[in-house]
Amino acid sequence: GLSSITAALYSLSGECDTCSFFFPATEAFYTYAIFAVFYSLCLSLAYAPNSPVAPRKTVRWWLWYLLSVYASAMVGSGIVYFGGKDLGFCVMDIVILWYSIFYAPLLY
C-alpha cells in the first residue's frame, strides 16, 4: 500500500517527468518516515513493561535493524528532498549496502 502511494507520487511530480527513474526518489522520504515511525512503535511496545507484545530477542534485533535502515534512508532522502544536497545520495548508498550486507545474516 505505502509503496503504491510512493509510486503514484513519482508519476505526479510536475518538476521532472523522468525523476522516478533516479534513486532515491525524493518522494520516498515520506515512505521511509512512516516505516521508521512504525518500527519505533513496535520497539517501544516490545520494551514497554506490561506490554501485550513480547517478541523474541531475535525479532527485537530484526526490528532494530529495520529501524536503522529506514531511519537512515529517511535522513538521506531528506537531505536530497529538503536540502537539495547530493550528500543524500551518498547516505542512501551506505544505507543500501547496510541493508543488503546484513539482511540475510540477520534473517538466518
PDB file as gemmi writes it, atoms N, CA and C in Angstrom:
CRYST1    1.000    1.000    1.000  90.00  90.00  90.00 P 1                      
ATOM      1  N   GLY A   1       0.801  -1.179   0.000  1.00  0.00           N  
ATOM      2  CA  GLY A   1       0.000   0.000   0.000  1.00  0.00           C  
ATOM      3  C   GLY A   1       0.857   1.262   0.000  1.00  0.00           C  
ATOM      4  N   LEU A   2       1.808   1.357   0.956  1.00  0.00           N  
ATOM      5  CA  LEU A   2       2.636   2.558   1.047  1.00  0.00           C  
ATOM      6  C   LEU A   2       3.525   2.708  -0.172  1.00  0.00           C  
ATOM      7  N   SER A   3       4.017   1.594  -0.674  1.00  0.00           N  
ATOM      8  CA  SER A   3       4.864   1.657  -1.866  1.00  0.00           C  
ATOM      9  C   SER A   3       4.067   2.132  -3.072  1.00  0.00           C  
ATOM     10  N   SER A   4       2.802   1.766  -3.131  1.00  0.00           N  
ATOM     11  CA  SER A   4       1.947   2.222  -4.226  1.00  0.00           C  
ATOM     12  C   SER A   4       1.735   3.724  -4.163  1.00  0.00           C  
ATOM     13  N   ILE A   5       1.577   4.241  -2.945  1.00  0.00           N  
ATOM     14  CA  ILE A   5       1.422   5.689  -2.782  1.00  0.00           C  
ATOM     15  C   ILE A   5       2.685   6.400  -3.238  1.00  0.00           C  
ATOM     16  N   THR A   6       3.838   5.872  -2.843  1.00  0.00           N  
ATOM     17  CA  THR A   6       5.104   6.476  -3.259  1.00  0.00           C  
ATOM     18  C   THR A   6       5.248   6.430  -4.773  1.00  0.00           C  
ATOM     19  N   ALA A   7       4.895   5.305  -5.390  1.00  0.00           N  
ATOM     20  CA  ALA A   7       4.983   5.188  -6.847  1.00  0.00           C  
ATOM     21  C   ALA A   7       4.064   6.193  -7.531  1.00  0.00           C  
ATOM     22  N   ALA A   8       2.880   6.410  -6.959  1.00  0.00           N  
ATOM     23  CA  ALA A   8       1.965   7.400  -7.525  1.00  0.00           C  
ATOM     24  C   ALA A   8       2.559   8.798  -7.420  1.00  0.00           C  
ATOM     25  N   LEU A   9       3.217   9.088  -6.306  1.00  0.00           N  
ATOM     26  CA  LEU A   9       3.845  10.398  -6.151  1.00  0.00           C  
ATOM     27  C   LEU A   9       4.984  10.590  -7.146  1.00  0.00           C  
ATOM     28  N   TYR A  10       5.672   9.514  -7.494  1.00  0.00           N  
ATOM     29  CA  TYR A  10       6.735   9.617  -8.501  1.00  0.00           C  
ATOM     30  C   TYR A  10       6.151  10.149  -9.808  1.00  0.00           C  
ATOM     31  N   SER A  11       5.046   9.541 -10.224  1.00  0.00           N  
ATOM     32  CA  SER A  11       4.482   9.880 -11.519  1.00  0.00           C  
ATOM     33  C   SER A  11       3.786  11.234 -11.510  1.00  0.00           C  
ATOM     34  N   LEU A  12       3.441  11.755 -10.339  1.00  0.00           N  
ATOM     35  CA  LEU A  12       2.751  13.033 -10.256  1.00  0.00           C  
ATOM     36  C   LEU A  12       3.700  14.209 -10.063  1.00  0.00           C  
ATOM     37  N   SER A  13       4.987  13.949 -10.044  1.00  0.00           N  
ATOM     38  CA  SER A  13       5.960  15.022  -9.863  1.00  0.00           C  
ATOM     39  C   SER A  13       5.961  15.915 -11.093  1.00  0.00           C  
ATOM     40  N   GLY A  14       5.555  17.170 -10.920  1.00  0.00           N  
ATOM     41  CA  GLY A  14       5.494  18.096 -12.042  1.00  0.00           C  
ATOM     42  C   GLY A  14       6.836  18.694 -12.397  1.00  0.00           C  
ATOM     43  N   GLU A  15       7.796  18.601 -11.496  1.00  0.00           N  
ATOM     44  CA  GLU A  15       9.099  19.213 -11.734  1.00  0.00           C  
ATOM     45  C   GLU A  15       9.936  18.420 -12.728  1.00  0.00           C  
ATOM     46  N   CYS A  16       9.763  17.129 -12.734  1.00  0.00           N  
ATOM     47  CA  CYS A  16      10.632  16.291 -13.569  1.00  0.00           C  
ATOM     48  C   CYS A  16       9.864  15.041 -13.973  1.00  0.00           C  
ATOM     49  N   ASP A  17       9.610  14.914 -15.258  1.00  0.00           N  
ATOM     50  CA  ASP A  17       8.823  13.772 -15.733  1.00  0.00           C  
ATOM     51  C   ASP A  17       9.541  12.441 -15.594  1.00  0.00           C  
ATOM     52  N   THR A  18      10.868  12.461 -15.578  1.00  0.00           N  
ATOM     53  CA  THR A  18      11.619  11.212 -15.506  1.00  0.00           C  
ATOM     54  C   THR A  18      12.289  11.005 -14.160  1.00  0.00           C  
ATOM     55  N   CYS A  19      11.908  11.787 -13.148  1.00  0.00           N  
ATOM     56  CA  CYS A  19      12.570  11.677 -11.845  1.00  0.00           C  
ATOM     57  C   CYS A  19      12.363  10.317 -11.194  1.00  0.00           C  
ATOM     58  N   SER A  20      11.306   9.630 -11.551  1.00  0.00           N  
ATOM     59  CA  SER A  20      11.059   8.331 -10.933  1.00  0.00           C  
ATOM     60  C   SER A  20      12.096   7.297 -11.354  1.00  0.00           C  
ATOM     61  N   PHE A  21      12.884   7.596 -12.375  1.00  0.00           N  
ATOM     62  CA  PHE A  21      13.893   6.652 -12.820  1.00  0.00           C  
ATOM     63  C   PHE A  21      15.192   6.778 -12.041  1.00  0.00           C  
ATOM     64  N   PHE A  22      15.301   7.797 -11.207  1.00  0.00           N  
ATOM     65  CA  PHE A  22      16.517   8.025 -10.442  1.00  0.00           C  
ATOM     66  C   PHE A  22      16.302   7.625  -8.997  1.00  0.00           C  
ATOM     67  N   PHE A  23      17.368   7.143  -8.365  1.00  0.00           N  
ATOM     68  CA  PHE A  23      17.259   6.684  -6.985  1.00  0.00           C  
ATOM     69  C   PHE A  23      18.150   7.539  -6.114  1.00  0.00           C  
ATOM     70  N   PRO A  24      17.749   7.941  -4.941  1.00  0.00           N  
ATOM     71  CA  PRO A  24      16.420   7.731  -4.382  1.00  0.00           C  
ATOM     72  C   PRO A  24      15.453   8.786  -4.889  1.00  0.00           C  
ATOM     73  N   ALA A  25      14.260   8.391  -5.096  1.00  0.00           N  
ATOM     74  CA  ALA A  25      13.232   9.360  -5.448  1.00  0.00           C  
ATOM     75  C   ALA A  25      12.968  10.210  -4.220  1.00  0.00           C  
ATOM     76  N   THR A  26      12.880  11.483  -4.416  1.00  0.00           N  
ATOM     77  CA  THR A  26      12.743  12.369  -3.263  1.00  0.00           C  
ATOM     78  C   THR A  26      11.442  12.144  -2.510  1.00  0.00           C  
ATOM     79  N   GLU A  27      10.408  11.710  -3.204  1.00  0.00           N  
ATOM     80  CA  GLU A  27       9.129  11.468  -2.549  1.00  0.00           C  
ATOM     81  C   GLU A  27       9.173  10.277  -1.599  1.00  0.00           C  
ATOM     82  N   ALA A  28      10.195   9.439  -1.708  1.00  0.00           N  
ATOM     83  CA  ALA A  28      10.312   8.272  -0.831  1.00  0.00           C  
ATOM     84  C   ALA A  28      10.578   8.672   0.612  1.00  0.00           C  
ATOM     85  N   PHE A  29      10.945   9.920   0.853  1.00  0.00           N  
ATOM     86  CA  PHE A  29      11.176  10.395   2.219  1.00  0.00           C  
ATOM     87  C   PHE A  29       9.983  10.067   3.113  1.00  0.00           C  
ATOM     88  N   TYR A  30       8.785  10.308   2.628  1.00  0.00           N  
ATOM     89  CA  TYR A  30       7.590  10.096   3.444  1.00  0.00           C  
ATOM     90  C   TYR A  30       7.356   8.617   3.723  1.00  0.00           C  
ATOM     91  N   THR A  31       7.632   7.774   2.750  1.00  0.00           N  
ATOM     92  CA  THR A  31       7.503   6.335   2.968  1.00  0.00           C  
ATOM     93  C   THR A  31       8.506   5.861   4.010  1.00  0.00           C  
ATOM     94  N   TYR A  32       9.745   6.322   3.906  1.00  0.00           N  
ATOM     95  CA  TYR A  32      10.761   5.960   4.899  1.00  0.00           C  
ATOM     96  C   TYR A  32      10.369   6.461   6.283  1.00  0.00           C  
ATOM     97  N   ALA A  33       9.804   7.651   6.357  1.00  0.00           N  
ATOM     98  CA  ALA A  33       9.388   8.211   7.650  1.00  0.00           C  
ATOM     99  C   ALA A  33       8.289   7.361   8.280  1.00  0.00           C  
ATOM    100  N   ILE A  34       7.336   6.923   7.479  1.00  0.00           N  
ATOM    101  CA  ILE A  34       6.243   6.096   8.003  1.00  0.00           C  
ATOM    102  C   ILE A  34       6.784   4.773   8.534  1.00  0.00           C  
ATOM    103  N   PHE A  35       7.678   4.138   7.787  1.00  0.00           N  
ATOM    104  CA  PHE A  35       8.248   2.873   8.251  1.00  0.00           C  
ATOM    105  C   PHE A  35       9.110   3.065   9.495  1.00  0.00           C  
ATOM    106  N   ALA A  36       9.869   4.157   9.564  1.00  0.00           N  
ATOM    107  CA  ALA A  36      10.691   4.425  10.749  1.00  0.00           C  
ATOM    108  C   ALA A  36       9.812   4.616  11.978  1.00  0.00           C  
ATOM    109  N   VAL A  37       8.713   5.326  11.828  1.00  0.00           N  
ATOM    110  CA  VAL A  37       7.781   5.512  12.950  1.00  0.00           C  
ATOM    111  C   VAL A  37       7.159   4.180  13.338  1.00  0.00           C  
ATOM    112  N   PHE A  38       6.783   3.374  12.354  1.00  0.00           N  
ATOM    113  CA  PHE A  38       6.179   2.071  12.632  1.00  0.00           C  
ATOM    114  C   PHE A  38       7.120   1.178  13.434  1.00  0.00           C  
ATOM    115  N   TYR A  39       8.391   1.085  12.994  1.00  0.00           N  
ATOM    116  CA  TYR A  39       9.342   0.239  13.722  1.00  0.00           C  
ATOM    117  C   TYR A  39       9.678   0.818  15.089  1.00  0.00           C  
ATOM    118  N   SER A  40       9.649   2.132  15.229  1.00  0.00           N  
ATOM    119  CA  SER A  40       9.835   2.749  16.550  1.00  0.00           C  
ATOM    120  C   SER A  40       8.705   2.360  17.490  1.00  0.00           C  
ATOM    121  N   LEU A  41       7.485   2.380  16.976  1.00  0.00           N  
ATOM    122  CA  LEU A  41       6.338   1.974  17.797  1.00  0.00           C  
ATOM    123  C   LEU A  41       6.425   0.500  18.178  1.00  0.00           C  
ATOM    124  N   CYS A  42       6.821  -0.337  17.237  1.00  0.00           N  
ATOM    125  CA  CYS A  42       6.975  -1.768  17.540  1.00  0.00           C  
ATOM    126  C   CYS A  42       8.013  -1.984  18.634  1.00  0.00           C  
ATOM    127  N   LEU A  43       9.131  -1.270  18.548  1.00  0.00           N  
ATOM    128  CA  LEU A  43      10.173  -1.404  19.566  1.00  0.00           C  
ATOM    129  C   LEU A  43       9.717  -0.869  20.912  1.00  0.00           C  
ATOM    130  N   SER A  44       8.982   0.222  20.908  1.00  0.00           N  
ATOM    131  CA  SER A  44       8.504   0.755  22.185  1.00  0.00           C  
ATOM    132  C   SER A  44       7.529  -0.215  22.839  1.00  0.00           C  
ATOM    133  N   LEU A  45       6.719  -0.884  22.052  1.00  0.00           N  
ATOM    134  CA  LEU A  45       5.826  -1.910  22.603  1.00  0.00           C  
ATOM    135  C   LEU A  45       6.613  -3.118  23.094  1.00  0.00           C  
ATOM    136  N   ALA A  46       7.671  -3.460  22.389  1.00  0.00           N  
ATOM    137  CA  ALA A  46       8.472  -4.628  22.771  1.00  0.00           C  
ATOM    138  C   ALA A  46       9.187  -4.423  24.102  1.00  0.00           C  
ATOM    139  N   TYR A  47       9.576  -3.189  24.396  1.00  0.00           N  
ATOM    140  CA  TYR A  47      10.319  -2.917  25.626  1.00  0.00           C  
ATOM    141  C   TYR A  47       9.460  -2.336  26.749  1.00  0.00           C  
ATOM    142  N   ALA A  48       8.222  -2.039  26.471  1.00  0.00           N  
ATOM    143  CA  ALA A  48       7.351  -1.458  27.497  1.00  0.00           C  
ATOM    144  C   ALA A  48       6.978  -2.508  28.539  1.00  0.00           C  
ATOM    145  N   PRO A  49       6.988  -2.115  29.816  1.00  0.00           N  
ATOM    146  CA  PRO A  49       6.557  -3.066  30.847  1.00  0.00           C  
ATOM    147  C   PRO A  49       5.054  -3.336  30.717  1.00  0.00           C  
ATOM    148  N   ASN A  50       4.678  -4.548  30.993  1.00  0.00           N  
ATOM    149  CA  ASN A  50       3.275  -4.984  30.924  1.00  0.00           C  
ATOM    150  C   ASN A  50       2.679  -4.834  29.529  1.00  0.00           C  
ATOM    151  N   SER A  51       3.516  -4.914  28.518  1.00  0.00           N  
ATOM    152  CA  SER A  51       3.034  -4.810  27.147  1.00  0.00           C  
ATOM    153  C   SER A  51       2.473  -6.156  26.697  1.00  0.00           C  
ATOM    154  N   PRO A  52       1.375  -6.142  25.946  1.00  0.00           N  
ATOM    155  CA  PRO A  52       0.838  -7.401  25.427  1.00  0.00           C  
ATOM    156  C   PRO A  52       1.729  -8.005  24.341  1.00  0.00           C  
ATOM    157  N   VAL A  53       2.659  -7.218  23.835  1.00  0.00           N  
ATOM    158  CA  VAL A  53       3.572  -7.676  22.792  1.00  0.00           C  
ATOM    159  C   VAL A  53       4.893  -8.062  23.442  1.00  0.00           C  
ATOM    160  N   ALA A  54       5.291  -9.306  23.243  1.00  0.00           N  
ATOM    161  CA  ALA A  54       6.554  -9.787  23.813  1.00  0.00           C  
ATOM    162  C   ALA A  54       7.312 -10.595  22.761  1.00  0.00           C  
ATOM    163  N   PRO A  55       7.934  -9.909  21.807  1.00  0.00           N  
ATOM    164  CA  PRO A  55       8.654 -10.646  20.763  1.00  0.00           C  
ATOM    165  C   PRO A  55       9.932 -11.281  21.291  1.00  0.00           C  
ATOM    166  N   ARG A  56      10.371 -12.316  20.589  1.00  0.00           N  
ATOM    167  CA  ARG A  56      11.632 -12.964  20.938  1.00  0.00           C  
ATOM    168  C   ARG A  56      12.785 -11.989  20.741  1.00  0.00           C  
ATOM    169  N   LYS A  57      13.930 -12.323  21.334  1.00  0.00           N  
ATOM    170  CA  LYS A  57      15.109 -11.468  21.238  1.00  0.00           C  
ATOM    171  C   LYS A  57      15.547 -11.272  19.785  1.00  0.00           C  
ATOM    172  N   THR A  58      15.470 -12.327  18.988  1.00  0.00           N  
ATOM    173  CA  THR A  58      15.874 -12.216  17.586  1.00  0.00           C  
ATOM    174  C   THR A  58      14.956 -11.272  16.809  1.00  0.00           C  
ATOM    175  N   VAL A  59      13.694 -11.256  17.156  1.00  0.00           N  
ATOM    176  CA  VAL A  59      12.757 -10.346  16.492  1.00  0.00           C  
ATOM    177  C   VAL A  59      13.072  -8.904  16.877  1.00  0.00           C  
ATOM    178  N   ARG A  60      13.455  -8.688  18.116  1.00  0.00           N  
ATOM    179  CA  ARG A  60      13.853  -7.328  18.534  1.00  0.00           C  
ATOM    180  C   ARG A  60      15.094  -6.869  17.769  1.00  0.00           C  
ATOM    181  N   TRP A  61      16.064  -7.764  17.558  1.00  0.00           N  
ATOM    182  CA  TRP A  61      17.240  -7.413  16.751  1.00  0.00           C  
ATOM    183  C   TRP A  61      16.805  -7.002  15.345  1.00  0.00           C  
ATOM    184  N   TRP A  62      15.877  -7.787  14.796  1.00  0.00           N  
ATOM    185  CA  TRP A  62      15.380  -7.506  13.452  1.00  0.00           C  
ATOM    186  C   TRP A  62      14.684  -6.145  13.409  1.00  0.00           C  
ATOM    187  N   LEU A  63      13.906  -5.819  14.426  1.00  0.00           N  
ATOM    188  CA  LEU A  63      13.241  -4.516  14.488  1.00  0.00           C  
ATOM    189  C   LEU A  63      14.255  -3.378  14.572  1.00  0.00           C  
ATOM    190  N   TRP A  64      15.304  -3.552  15.383  1.00  0.00           N  
ATOM    191  CA  TRP A  64      16.353  -2.532  15.480  1.00  0.00           C  
ATOM    192  C   TRP A  64      17.043  -2.343  14.132  1.00  0.00           C  
ATOM    193  N   TYR A  65      17.295  -3.460  13.463  1.00  0.00           N  
ATOM    194  CA  TYR A  65      17.942  -3.408  12.150  1.00  0.00           C  
ATOM    195  C   TYR A  65      17.078  -2.638  11.156  1.00  0.00           C  
ATOM    196  N   LEU A  66      15.799  -2.978  11.062  1.00  0.00           N  
ATOM    197  CA  LEU A  66      14.912  -2.299  10.121  1.00  0.00           C  
ATOM    198  C   LEU A  66      14.735  -0.828  10.479  1.00  0.00           C  
ATOM    199  N   LEU A  67      14.675  -0.523  11.771  1.00  0.00           N  
ATOM    200  CA  LEU A  67      14.591   0.880  12.178  1.00  0.00           C  
ATOM    201  C   LEU A  67      15.837   1.638  11.725  1.00  0.00           C  
ATOM    202  N   SER A  68      17.006   1.028  11.893  1.00  0.00           N  
ATOM    203  CA  SER A  68      18.240   1.709  11.473  1.00  0.00           C  
ATOM    204  C   SER A  68      18.255   1.940   9.964  1.00  0.00           C  
ATOM    205  N   VAL A  69      17.751   0.979   9.205  1.00  0.00           N  
ATOM    206  CA  VAL A  69      17.716   1.116   7.748  1.00  0.00           C  
ATOM    207  C   VAL A  69      16.778   2.244   7.338  1.00  0.00           C  
ATOM    208  N   TYR A  70      15.539   2.210   7.830  1.00  0.00           N  
ATOM    209  CA  TYR A  70      14.558   3.195   7.388  1.00  0.00           C  
ATOM    210  C   TYR A  70      14.811   4.582   7.958  1.00  0.00           C  
ATOM    211  N   ALA A  71      15.326   4.682   9.173  1.00  0.00           N  
ATOM    212  CA  ALA A  71      15.654   5.998   9.727  1.00  0.00           C  
ATOM    213  C   ALA A  71      16.820   6.615   8.952  1.00  0.00           C  
ATOM    214  N   SER A  72      17.817   5.806   8.617  1.00  0.00           N  
ATOM    215  CA  SER A  72      18.952   6.313   7.831  1.00  0.00           C  
ATOM    216  C   SER A  72      18.518   6.691   6.418  1.00  0.00           C  
ATOM    217  N   ALA A  73      17.653   5.873   5.826  1.00  0.00           N  
ATOM    218  CA  ALA A  73      17.138   6.189   4.492  1.00  0.00           C  
ATOM    219  C   ALA A  73      16.320   7.473   4.526  1.00  0.00           C  
ATOM    220  N   MET A  74      15.583   7.679   5.602  1.00  0.00           N  
ATOM    221  CA  MET A  74      14.807   8.905   5.754  1.00  0.00           C  
ATOM    222  C   MET A  74      15.741  10.116   5.815  1.00  0.00           C  
ATOM    223  N   VAL A  75      16.840   9.989   6.543  1.00  0.00           N  
ATOM    224  CA  VAL A  75      17.811  11.086   6.635  1.00  0.00           C  
ATOM    225  C   VAL A  75      18.418  11.372   5.259  1.00  0.00           C  
ATOM    226  N   GLY A  76      18.860  10.324   4.569  1.00  0.00           N  
ATOM    227  CA  GLY A  76      19.464  10.515   3.249  1.00  0.00           C  
ATOM    228  C   GLY A  76      18.502  11.120   2.248  1.00  0.00           C  
ATOM    229  N   SER A  77      17.301  10.602   2.211  1.00  0.00           N  
ATOM    230  CA  SER A  77      16.301  11.127   1.292  1.00  0.00           C  
ATOM    231  C   SER A  77      15.898  12.548   1.675  1.00  0.00           C  
ATOM    232  N   GLY A  78      15.858  12.827   2.971  1.00  0.00           N  
ATOM    233  CA  GLY A  78      15.526  14.177   3.431  1.00  0.00           C  
ATOM    234  C   GLY A  78      16.582  15.193   3.042  1.00  0.00           C  
ATOM    235  N   ILE A  79      17.844  14.773   3.063  1.00  0.00           N  
ATOM    236  CA  ILE A  79      18.927  15.672   2.645  1.00  0.00           C  
ATOM    237  C   ILE A  79      18.753  16.054   1.178  1.00  0.00           C  
ATOM    238  N   VAL A  80      18.359  15.077   0.355  1.00  0.00           N  
ATOM    239  CA  VAL A  80      18.134  15.361  -1.061  1.00  0.00           C  
ATOM    240  C   VAL A  80      16.859  16.174  -1.241  1.00  0.00           C  
ATOM    241  N   TYR A  81      15.786  15.757  -0.573  1.00  0.00           N  
ATOM    242  CA  TYR A  81      14.461  16.345  -0.787  1.00  0.00           C  
ATOM    243  C   TYR A  81      14.363  17.762  -0.238  1.00  0.00           C  
ATOM    244  N   PHE A  82      14.774  17.954   1.005  1.00  0.00           N  
ATOM    245  CA  PHE A  82      14.615  19.259   1.637  1.00  0.00           C  
ATOM    246  C   PHE A  82      15.840  20.159   1.458  1.00  0.00           C  
ATOM    247  N   GLY A  83      17.017  19.554   1.490  1.00  0.00           N  
ATOM    248  CA  GLY A  83      18.236  20.349   1.400  1.00  0.00           C  
ATOM    249  C   GLY A  83      18.759  20.539  -0.004  1.00  0.00           C  
ATOM    250  N   GLY A  84      18.324  19.676  -0.918  1.00  0.00           N  
ATOM    251  CA  GLY A  84      18.813  19.761  -2.287  1.00  0.00           C  
ATOM    252  C   GLY A  84      20.294  19.444  -2.408  1.00  0.00           C  
ATOM    253  N   LYS A  85      20.820  18.675  -1.471  1.00  0.00           N  
ATOM    254  CA  LYS A  85      22.246  18.341  -1.451  1.00  0.00           C  
ATOM    255  C   LYS A  85      22.467  16.918  -1.953  1.00  0.00           C  
ATOM    256  N   ASP A  86      23.495  16.752  -2.756  1.00  0.00           N  
ATOM    257  CA  ASP A  86      23.828  15.429  -3.286  1.00  0.00           C  
ATOM    258  C   ASP A  86      24.391  14.492  -2.227  1.00  0.00           C  
ATOM    259  N   LEU A  87      24.764  15.016  -1.085  1.00  0.00           N  
ATOM    260  CA  LEU A  87      25.249  14.181   0.015  1.00  0.00           C  
ATOM    261  C   LEU A  87      24.225  13.103   0.376  1.00  0.00           C  
ATOM    262  N   GLY A  88      22.956  13.407   0.204  1.00  0.00           N  
ATOM    263  CA  GLY A  88      21.904  12.438   0.495  1.00  0.00           C  
ATOM    264  C   GLY A  88      22.031  11.167  -0.327  1.00  0.00           C  
ATOM    265  N   PHE A  89      22.516  11.294  -1.561  1.00  0.00           N  
ATOM    266  CA  PHE A  89      22.718  10.108  -2.390  1.00  0.00           C  
ATOM    267  C   PHE A  89      23.819   9.226  -1.812  1.00  0.00           C  
ATOM    268  N   CYS A  90      24.853   9.841  -1.239  1.00  0.00           N  
ATOM    269  CA  CYS A  90      25.923   9.066  -0.597  1.00  0.00           C  
ATOM    270  C   CYS A  90      25.380   8.327   0.621  1.00  0.00           C  
ATOM    271  N   VAL A  91      24.545   9.008   1.388  1.00  0.00           N  
ATOM    272  CA  VAL A  91      23.923   8.372   2.554  1.00  0.00           C  
ATOM    273  C   VAL A  91      23.074   7.194   2.098  1.00  0.00           C  
ATOM    274  N   MET A  92      22.320   7.373   1.028  1.00  0.00           N  
ATOM    275  CA  MET A  92      21.473   6.291   0.525  1.00  0.00           C  
ATOM    276  C   MET A  92      22.308   5.110   0.036  1.00  0.00           C  
ATOM    277  N   ASP A  93      23.451   5.373  -0.568  1.00  0.00           N  
ATOM    278  CA  ASP A  93      24.339   4.276  -0.984  1.00  0.00           C  
ATOM    279  C   ASP A  93      24.806   3.465   0.216  1.00  0.00           C  
ATOM    280  N   ILE A  94      25.160   4.147   1.289  1.00  0.00           N  
ATOM    281  CA  ILE A  94      25.576   3.454   2.517  1.00  0.00           C  
ATOM    282  C   ILE A  94      24.419   2.649   3.092  1.00  0.00           C  
ATOM    283  N   VAL A  95      23.218   3.216   3.057  1.00  0.00           N  
ATOM    284  CA  VAL A  95      22.034   2.504   3.559  1.00  0.00           C  
ATOM    285  C   VAL A  95      21.780   1.248   2.733  1.00  0.00           C  
ATOM    286  N   ILE A  96      21.925   1.353   1.429  1.00  0.00           N  
ATOM    287  CA  ILE A  96      21.717   0.185   0.566  1.00  0.00           C  
ATOM    288  C   ILE A  96      22.727  -0.908   0.897  1.00  0.00           C  
ATOM    289  N   LEU A  97      23.978  -0.523   1.092  1.00  0.00           N  
ATOM    290  CA  LEU A  97      24.996  -1.510   1.475  1.00  0.00           C  
ATOM    291  C   LEU A  97      24.672  -2.127   2.829  1.00  0.00           C  
ATOM    292  N   TRP A  98      24.312  -1.308   3.806  1.00  0.00           N  
ATOM    293  CA  TRP A  98      23.941  -1.779   5.144  1.00  0.00           C  
ATOM    294  C   TRP A  98      22.785  -2.780   5.043  1.00  0.00           C  
ATOM    295  N   TYR A  99      21.773  -2.423   4.267  1.00  0.00           N  
ATOM    296  CA  TYR A  99      20.593  -3.275   4.119  1.00  0.00           C  
ATOM    297  C   TYR A  99      20.945  -4.598   3.441  1.00  0.00           C  
ATOM    298  N   SER A 100      21.705  -4.532   2.347  1.00  0.00           N  
ATOM    299  CA  SER A 100      21.978  -5.751   1.583  1.00  0.00           C  
ATOM    300  C   SER A 100      23.006  -6.664   2.244  1.00  0.00           C  
ATOM    301  N   ILE A 101      23.982  -6.108   2.939  1.00  0.00           N  
ATOM    302  CA  ILE A 101      25.012  -6.942   3.567  1.00  0.00           C  
ATOM    303  C   ILE A 101      24.467  -7.710   4.768  1.00  0.00           C  
ATOM    304  N   PHE A 102      23.642  -7.077   5.569  1.00  0.00           N  
ATOM    305  CA  PHE A 102      23.197  -7.703   6.812  1.00  0.00           C  
ATOM    306  C   PHE A 102      21.810  -8.329   6.753  1.00  0.00           C  
ATOM    307  N   TYR A 103      21.121  -8.199   5.640  1.00  0.00           N  
ATOM    308  CA  TYR A 103      19.764  -8.740   5.542  1.00  0.00           C  
ATOM    309  C   TYR A 103      19.748 -10.256   5.747  1.00  0.00           C  
ATOM    310  N   ALA A 104      20.493 -10.973   4.942  1.00  0.00           N  
ATOM    311  CA  ALA A 104      20.493 -12.439   5.031  1.00  0.00           C  
ATOM    312  C   ALA A 104      21.081 -12.956   6.340  1.00  0.00           C  
ATOM    313  N   PRO A 105      22.231 -12.446   6.812  1.00  0.00           N  
ATOM    314  CA  PRO A 105      22.756 -12.963   8.084  1.00  0.00           C  
ATOM    315  C   PRO A 105      21.806 -12.753   9.267  1.00  0.00           C  
ATOM    316  N   LEU A 106      21.136 -11.628   9.303  1.00  0.00           N  
ATOM    317  CA  LEU A 106      20.202 -11.401  10.411  1.00  0.00           C  
ATOM    318  C   LEU A 106      18.934 -12.228  10.266  1.00  0.00           C  
ATOM    319  N   LEU A 107      18.543 -12.476   9.031  1.00  0.00           N  
ATOM    320  CA  LEU A 107      17.327 -13.251   8.805  1.00  0.00           C  
ATOM    321  C   LEU A 107      17.536 -14.720   9.140  1.00  0.00           C  
ATOM    322  N   TYR A 108      18.750 -15.208   8.904  1.00  0.00           N  
ATOM    323  CA  TYR A 108      19.034 -16.608   9.178  1.00  0.00           C  
ATOM    324  C   TYR A 108      19.936 -16.727  10.362  1.00  0.00           C  
TER     325      TYR A 108                                                      
END                                                                             
